[in-house]
């Protein structure tokens, strides 16, 4: 897949927000189900092993849907989604972190999250 412009990445993120919201919900359900299945785990109204397996399969589907857009899923808890782009001639990753209201951060591809900066207006 090619590089995103900032506008394209923001539009793709807008399309992905329902997928990301579902992933967050299913991730929480899977964690609760996994805890209930451990010895001494508390029962949950979510179900048991079949529901945990279904949650895992749904998580795989959601993660595949994200990757299919050309975005890169870099973190699972919290979610971290990068969109490969070019900014002022540099290869960068436009960076969305779970909890961000919009796509307004980037970092150079060679620096990673520690080099995260606000996008210029």
C-alpha positions in Angstrom: 0.0 0.0 0.0 1.1 3.6 -0.6 1.5 6.5 1.6 -1.4 8.4 3.1 -1.8 12.2 3.0 -2.9 13.7 6.3 -6.4 14.2 4.8 -6.6 10.6 3.6 -5.4 9.3 7.0 -7.9 11.4 8.8 -10.7 10.1 6.5 -9.5 6.5 7.0 -9.4 7.0 10.8 -13.0 8.3 10.7 -14.1 5.2 8.8 -12.1 3.0 11.3 -13.5 4.6 14.5 -16.4 2.1 14.8 -14.0 -0.8 14.2 -11.7 0.6 16.8 -14.5 1.1 19.3 -15.7 -2.5 18.8 -12.1 -3.8 19.2 -11.9 -2.0 22.5 -15.1 -3.5 23.7 -14.3 -7.0 22.5 -10.8 -6.7 24.0 -12.3 -5.9 27.4 -14.8 -8.8 27.1 -12.0 -11.2 26.2 -9.9 -10.1 29.1 -12.8 -10.6 31.5 -13.6 -14.0 30.0 -10.0 -15.1 30.2 -9.8 -14.1 33.9 -13.0 -16.0 34.6 -11.5 -19.2 33.1 -8.4 -19.2 35.3 -8.5 -21.3 38.5 -10.3 -19.3 41.1 -11.6 -16.9 38.5 -14.9 -15.1 39.1 -17.9 -16.1 37.0 -19.0 -13.6 34.4 -22.3 -13.0 32.7 -20.3 -12.9 29.4 -20.1 -16.7 29.2 -17.2 -19.2 29.2 -14.7 -20.8 26.9 -16.8 -20.8 23.7 -17.5 -17.0 24.2 -13.7 -16.4 24.9 -12.8 -18.3 21.7 -15.4 -16.3 19.7 -14.0 -13.0 21.2 -10.5 -14.0 20.1 -11.7 -14.8 16.6 -13.6 -11.4 16.4 -10.4 -9.6 17.6 -8.5 -11.3 14.8 -11.1 -10.2 12.3 -11.1 -6.6 13.6 -7.3 -6.4 13.5 -7.2 -7.8 10.0 -9.8 -5.1 8.9 -7.5 -2.4 10.3 -4.4 -3.7 8.6 -6.3 -4.1 5.3 -6.7 -0.3 5.0 -2.9 0.2 4.9 -2.8 1.4 8.5 -0.4 -0.3 10.9 -1.7 -1.7 14.2 1.3 -1.1 16.5 -0.3 -1.5 19.9 -3.2 -3.5 21.3 -3.6 -2.2 24.8 -3.8 0.7 24.4 -4.5 0.7 20.7 -1.9 2.4 18.6 -2.5 2.9 14.9 0.0 4.4 12.5 -0.6 5.6 9.0 2.5 5.7 6.8 3.0 9.1 5.2 5.4 11.7 3.9 5.7 15.0 5.7 8.1 17.7 4.3 10.0 14.9 2.4 10.5 12.8 5.5 9.0 9.3 6.0 6.7 9.6 9.0 3.9 7.7 10.7 0.8 9.6 11.4 -0.1 8.3 14.8 -3.4 7.7 16.6 -3.4 6.5 20.2 -6.5 5.1 21.9 -8.1 8.1 23.6 -7.0 10.6 21.0 -10.0 12.6 19.6 -8.5 12.9 16.2 -5.3 12.2 14.2 -3.0 15.1 15.2 0.3 13.4 15.9 3.2 12.0 13.9 6.6 10.6 14.4 9.5 9.9 12.1 9.5 6.3 11.0 13.0 5.8 12.4 12.2 7.3 15.8 9.1 5.5 16.9 6.6 6.7 19.5 9.3 8.4 21.6 9.6 10.9 18.7 5.9 11.7 18.6 5.1 15.4 17.7 2.0 17.4 17.0 1.1 17.7 13.3 1.7 21.3 12.1 -1.5 23.2 11.3 
